[in-house]
Every structure is written in structure tokens, then in C-alpha cells.
């Protein structure tokens, strides 16, 4: 009875094997051509989301966008650290003015974009409770299930 068609075990085992295969390929699916910082963030965040069983094939674009935003935000922070938040410039009439580094405004835009994407993946404490994991794993990681 353990292997007959009516027991439902065959379908469940195949589904679990597909979930494991999908989890293993996600870390390898880091898109080529991403900036170095984006790849580093990908390899940092994807295993966490895999353990929570949150990622789906449809999430690839959003995850790529989150990692790109992180890399650009990191570049903005480097520019702010190097050049400061403000710089001196002159007005049309030649008067000295203190101007804001454009990297400051861009970093705020990127932070907002990253926050929206992090919420979708349940990476903020408030949103974590609203994220539904795929399947019924109840907090166990994939490695724990198949070890």
C-alpha cells in the first residue's frame, strides 16, 4: 500500500524532490552580469528565503531587482562617504551655495524601493507574519527535512 497510486505518497515524494531541486538551483540562478555587490547580496539573502520556503520561480525578477537596488545603494553610500553629503557650488549670479550631493537623494529612492521589495519577501518583522510559505513545512529548513 505504501507505493500504490491511491496512497498519495508518490505524488508527495515527487513534490518534495522538486522542492529540493528548486532550492538547490536558486543559489545557482544568480543572473550573470550583476554587479559584484548584487551577487554578494544574492548569495546572502537567497539561502535565508529558501530556508523559509518563500521563493518561487515567479520571484526571480523581484529578487534580481532587490539585489540591483542594493548594489546601487551601496555605491551611493560609498559616494556619500567619499564626497560628503554636501558640496559647495555657485549660483547663476556667482554666489557660493551649499548643495546636496545627488547620491543622498538617490540613496533614499533606492532605500524606498528595497523596503517595498523586502516587505514582499517578508524580510521585515511586521511583514514576516503575513508571508505564506509554499507547502506546509512549518519552519523546518529543506536540509532538516531530508537529512
Buried (B, 14 or more C-beta within 10 A) or exposed (E): EEEEEEEEEEEEEEEBEEBBEBBEEBEEBBBEEBBEBBBBBBEEBBBEBBBBBBBEEEBEEBBBBBBBBBBBBBBBBEBBEEEEEEEEEEEEEEEEEEEEBEBBEBBEEBBEBBBEBBBBBBBEEEBEEEBEBEEEBEEEBBEEEEE
